[in-house]
């Protein structure tokens, strides 16, 4: 009786298992770059992905590496040049990188990566001290229009989402965005002290950053940047106050240039399975992150439009030359 060679039998068994269990076939060994130092938002996102990809069975292993420097400019240069064509590598990035690349005049841009998916977003808020005469978005708009130089905004690094938001606010109320008086702080604690101490007119950050002080009554939230009011919140949006200001600090994941359509699909499918997993949903809940999943061509289109928008705003405030 004819017998099949053992190696063919083994291959047939593997194929049968793969067909019966797609997760078996799709288990990946991935490398994931966080283009920032440990502890920050991109690093937390990368390590959360690592945890969820493995826990959900999508990946066999995920190795996270940190490449800090210049708002992600150093990391993306290494990623584009060193990982080209590698279908097992991805990089976390987000809103801050868009501004950093423009301001640093980086020779490497987001046009060179392969978009995979937007993952999360955080809604922004403008706050004032509890004893401030400014109580609404229109009150702040009136102050800005009366004398923009006298209105000081505290926020994160120059060119980041907080700075861009200050410029967008000025533009939305008809003021000259180039004249905004924006004071960047390196940490949330420093900016909070400046706001509570009345050293600045208003503060800008992600809602979670100031949520505790808002609930305790130390800070007054005058508006959030979501399109619709956040469920369970009594903070009005700027839109419902007649100010067209919608913005979110988003985070995403991209692949290297030069990968095949099949490799891109494998990575895209893996990320989609991850965001639908219980492990990822639990991480979002623990971190207070909003699910903002957007995949495929829709994310690629979003990334292009967001890059143009942010660059235009930075040009309007003189941080990027036209």
N, C-alpha and C positions, 0 to 999 in steps of 0.2 A: 504494500500500500504506500502511495506517495505521501511524504510528509513535508509540510512547509518549513522552511528554515526558521529558526527561533526568532531571528531579528525581524522577519516579516510578520510573524505572529505578534510580536511586541508592538510593532508599528500599527497593526490592525486594531489591537486593544486600545492603544493611545487614541487613535482616530475615533473609535467607538465611544470612549469616555468623553472626548472633546465634543462629539455630536450630542451626547446625552446631557452634557453639562457645559454650556457656553462659558460659564465663569472659569472653568478649568482651562479652556483654550485661551481665554483673554487675560489670564494672570500675567502681569508684567513685572519687570525689574526696572524701576525708573530712577532717574536722577533729577532732583528738583532744586533749582537755584533760588535763593532769596537774595536779591541784590542789595542787601542792607545788613547791618550788624544784628546779632542776636537780640531778641527781646522786643523789637518794633513790630509794626503792623504786618509788614511783608513776611517777616520771619515767623510770626504767629500764624499767618495764613498758610505758609509752606508746611509748617509742622502739624497744623490741623489737617491739611490735605494728606500728609504722610500717615497720620493716624487713621483717617477715614478710609483712605484707599486700601490699606492693609486690613482694617477691621471688617470692611465690607466684602473682602475677598476679590476685589478688582485687581489688586497688585500683590505680588508675592513679597516685594520689598521696595522701599522708597528711601533713597539716600538724599538728605538735605545738606546743601553747602551754602555758606554765607560769603558773599563778595560785596563788602560795603564800599561806599564812596560816591560822592557827588550826586545824591538823589537817584541812584541806580545807573548813572552814566557809565561807571566803571564795570558794573556787572553785565549790562547789556552788550558792551563792547566785547567782553570775554565770551559771552554766550553766543553772539552772532559769529564771531571768528573761530571759536573753539568747538562749537557743537554742531556746526553746519552738516545737514544730512543725517543727523542722529535722531532716529524716531523714538528713542527712549529717554529723551531729555525734555524738560519744560522749565519755564522761569515764571515766578510770580512777579507781577508788577501792578501799576495802578495809576490813578490820577496824578500823583506827585511826580512820577517819572515823565509824564508828558511835558510839564512845565520845566523840569530840570534839564531835559534834553534840549529844549529850546533856549533856555538861559545859558547853558554851558556850550552852546553852539556845537553840540556833539556831531561828529562825522557819522556815527551810527544812529539810526533812527528806528522808530517802531514800524516803518514801512518795510524793514528788512526781516522782521520776525514773521512767524506763521500764527495768526490769531487762533486761539482755541475756545476760550469762554470767559465771560465776565462772571464772577462768583458772588461777590457781596457788595453792599453799599451801605454807607452811613449818611443819614440826613444831617445837614448842618443847621446851626441855630445862631441867632444873634442875641446876646444877653446884655443887660445893664445892671448896675447895682440896685438893690431894692429901693433905695432912697432917691433914685434918679427921677428927674421930672419927665423923662422920656418913658412913655407907657405903651406906645404902639409903633408899628412900622411907619405909619404916616408921621408920627412925631419925629422919628429919626430922619425921615425923608425931608421934613421941613427944616431941621437943623442943618442937614447936609446942603440943601439948596440955599439956605441963608448965608452960610460961610463954611465951606467944606474944609478949610484949613483948621478950623476950631474943633472939628469932630475927629477924635482919635480912635482908631480901631486897633485892638490887640488881637494877635493870632499867632499861628506857627510861622515857619520859615518863609522868607521872601520867595514869591513865585509859586507857593503851595496853594492848596485848595482854599485856605482861609483868605489869603491875599487876593486870589482870583475872585472870591465871593465878594470882598469889599469893593473891588472894581466893578463887578456886575451890579451890585446894589446902587452904586453911584450912577452908573449908566442908566439903570432902570428908572431912576427918579429924575433923570434929566440933568444931572450934574456932570462936571468934567472929571472923568476917571483918572486922568493924569495928575490931578491935584489931591487925590486921597491921601490922608495922613495915616499911614499904616505902620504900626510898630511891631516888628517880628520878635517873638520870644522863642528860646530854644526848648523850653519845657512848659507843660501845662500848668505846673505849680507857680511858675513865675508870672505867667499871664493872668492866672486867677488872682494872685495877690495884687496885681496892678488894677484889675477890675474892682475887686472888693475895696481896695484902698482909694478908689476914685481918681486914680492916676490917668485913666483913659475914659473915654466916653462910653465905649461898648466893646464887647469881646465876641470873637467868632471862633467856633470850634464844632466838632461833632457833637450831636446831642448828648451822647452818653458821657462825654467829658464833664459836662456841667449839670447833668441830671440831678445829682445829689443836692447841689447848692440851690437848684431851682425848686426842688421839692421842700427843702428846708426854709425857703423864703429869703435866702441871702441874695439870690439873684432873680431878676425878672426876665423871663424869656419873651421877647417881643415878636418873634416869628421864626418859623421853620421853613426849610427850603424844599419840602416835598410838594408834589403836585396836588395831593389831597391831604386833608388833616389826618394825622396818625391816629389809628384806632385807640380809643381809651385816653387820648390826650386832650387837654383843653388849650394847648398852644395853637394859635391860628397860623395858617400858612401865610406867606407874603402875598401869594396870589389872591387870597380872599380879602386881603387888605388893599388890593388895587396895585400891587407892585409885582411885576413879572420877573420873579427871581426863583428859578428852579435849578438846583445843583446838588450833586451827591458825591461824596468821596468814595469812589469805587475801587475794587481790587479785582484783578483778573489773572489769567494764566495763558502763556503763549509757548509755542514750540520754536525750534530753530528754523532758519531758512534752509531751503534745499531738501526738505523731506518730501516723500512721495504722497500722492492723494490717499493711498492705502494707509500709510503711516499716520497721516493727519486724522483719518477716520478712526483709526484704532485709539488714538489719544483722545479725540473728541468723545467717542463712545465711553471711554473709561471715565472721563470727567463727568459726563452726564449720569452714568451709573452712580458715581460717588455722590453727586449732589442730591440724588433721589434716595440715598441710603439713610437708615436710621442713625447711623454713626455721625454723618455730617449734620443732620437735623439737630441732633443733641449738642454738637459743637456750636452751631449757630445760636442755640438757646443759651448755652453757658456763656458765650462771648458777647451776647447782645448784638450780633450781626444780623443785618437784614439779607434775606435770600434775594439775590438780584441776577439769578442765572440767565445768561443769554449766550447761546452757542452759535457755531457755524458762521454762515455769511452775515447773519444779523449782527453778530458781535464784531465782525470785520468792518462792517459799515459803520457801526457805532464808534469804533476806535478811530476811524478816519475823521468822522465828523467832530468828535471830541478833541482830537488833536488840532484841528483847524480852529475850533472855538477857543480853546485855551491859549493857543499861540496868538490869536487876534486880541484877546484880553490883555496878555502880557505886553503886546505891542502898544496897546492903548494906554498903559501906565508907564511906558518907557523902559520896561525891563528887557524887552527884546526889540532890536532895531528892525524897522520895516525893510 
